[in-house]
Amino acid sequence: GAEELALLEKLLGLPKGNKYGVQGERKVPVLQTNNGPGLTGLMTIAAHLVKQAKKDQLLGSTAEEKAVVQQWLEYRVTRVDGGSSKEDTRIILKDLNIHLEDKVYLAGNIFTLADILMYYGLHHVMVDLTVQEKEKYLNVSRWFNHIQHYPGVRQHLSNVIFIKNRLFTNTH
């Protein structure tokens, strides 16, 4: 959580200097603020950073977009961070694959905080997928590859390779 928040800070162009801690067994991120109580939870802190950077469009512009972004942020925290088994991972990839069938980004046609944090949350999963698995979850692979090439997102994370030549040629 804290590492992701540092990546997000950099992506948003915020000055470094936020102090992150973790709380409890589940290591929930905490941001110590100068004035008043700290902020707790990945989504709360991430939304705060986005507002601090005055990039509110990352949270969605319409009421519906905002709700969809919120929905995927919750999914990220409850399902992706909560899921640890191979079976959980398979369900997550399947859900996302269906959702992304007719969309460029999680919230439709706009790049949002949901894409950034889902990318960070799934990076370790995508790194370990076989070529066959990447082809099985084609929409997730397309989306992930697109996000990892979005300016400023990937930073020091490893580039996940997707073989492009076979993806669209199974017409025989």
N, C-alpha and C positions, 0 to 999 in steps of 0.2 A: 504493500500500500504506500508506504512512505517514499519508496524509490519511484513509483509511478507518479506520485504527486510532484516529485522533483523534476521528472521528465516533462510533465504537464506545465509546470512553472516556466521551464526553459522554452517550450513550444509557444507559450502565450507571451513570451518576451518579458516576463516579470523579473524584477531583480531578485537575486538569491537572498537568503537571509531568513526565510521562514523556518521556524524550529518545529520539526515533527517528532512526535513520540508515538509509542504504541501502548494500547491499553488492553488488559485482560488476556485470557488464553488464546482468543482468536486473533490477537494482535491487531485490533482495530486502530487505524491511524488517528492521531490527535494532532491538531494544530494549535500551538500556543499563541494566542493573540496578545498584543500589548495592553489592550483595554478590555478588561473583563474576562469572562470564562473562555476556555479553549473550545474549539470546534471539534466534534467527534464524528468519524465516519468518512469513508472515501468519497461518497457522493456529495455530502454536505460540504466538505472541504474543496472538492473539485469545482462545484458550482460557485463557491465563494471566490476561488481563484479566477474563474472565468469572468465574474462580475468585476473583480478588482482590475483585471486587464481590460475592462470595457469591451469585451467580445461576447456580449449577450446573445448574438445570433447563434453561437454554438449551443445554446440551450433551446433553440427553436424560435421561430418568429410568430407563428400563429398559435392559437390555443391548442389546436390538434397536434401540431409539431412538438410543442412543449410537452404535451402528454405522452407522445410516442418516445421522445428522448428520455423522459422520466421513467417510462416503462422499461426501456432497454438498460438504463442505469440500474434499476432495481433488479432486473434479470441478471445483470453482471454480478451484483453483490450477492444475491440469494442463490442463483444457480451456478454460475461459473466459479465463483470463489468458494461456494459451498460444496460443489461436486468434486469428488476426488477419484471415483472409480472409473474404469474404462467405459462402463455402461453409461455413467453420467455424461462423460465426454461425448459419447456417441449420440446421445439424445440432444445435447446442446448443439452439436454440429448439424444434426438433422433438422432441428428447429430453425436454426439460422439459415440453413440451405434453402428451406421452403420459404422463409420470410424474404430472403434476398433474391428470389427467383425473378421478380420484376422490378427490382430496385437497385439503384446505384449505391445508396447509403442506407443505414438502418432506419433513418427517419424519412426515407423516400429519395428526394433529389437534392437534399442539402447535407453537407458535411457537418456533423455535430460532435459534441462531447461524448455522446454514446459511441460513435465510431472510434474515437481516440481511446477511451477506456476499455472498450471491448477488444480493440487491437492489443492493448497492453495486457489485458487479462488472458487472451488466447495465444499470445506469442509463444509461450513455452509448449503449448499443445501443437501448434502448427509446425514448429521446428521438428517435432518428433513424428509427424505423419509420413507415411510412405507415399510414393508417387500414386499408387492405386487409390489410397485413401483421399489424397488431394483431388483426384479425378472423380471420386465418388461424391465428394462435397464440392462440386464445381463452382457453385455460386459463392460459397464461403471463400474458396480459393481466389476467385476473381476479385471479390470484395477486399480480402486481406491483402492481396498483392497491390491493389489500388491504394489502400490506406498506407501501406508501408512505403510507398513512393510519394505520398503526400508531403509537401515541403515541411520539414521540421519534426515530423512524427517519429520516425524510427530512431533517430539519434544514434546511440552506441549499440542498440540491439542488433542482433545478427540479421542479415538479409535472408529471408526464406525463399528458396529457389522453387519456381514452378516451371515445369517443362511445358512450353507453349506449343510445340509442333503437333502433339497428338491430341490436344484438347478438343479441337473442332473437326477432326477428320475421320470420324467413325461412320462414314456414309456407306462404306463397302459392306 
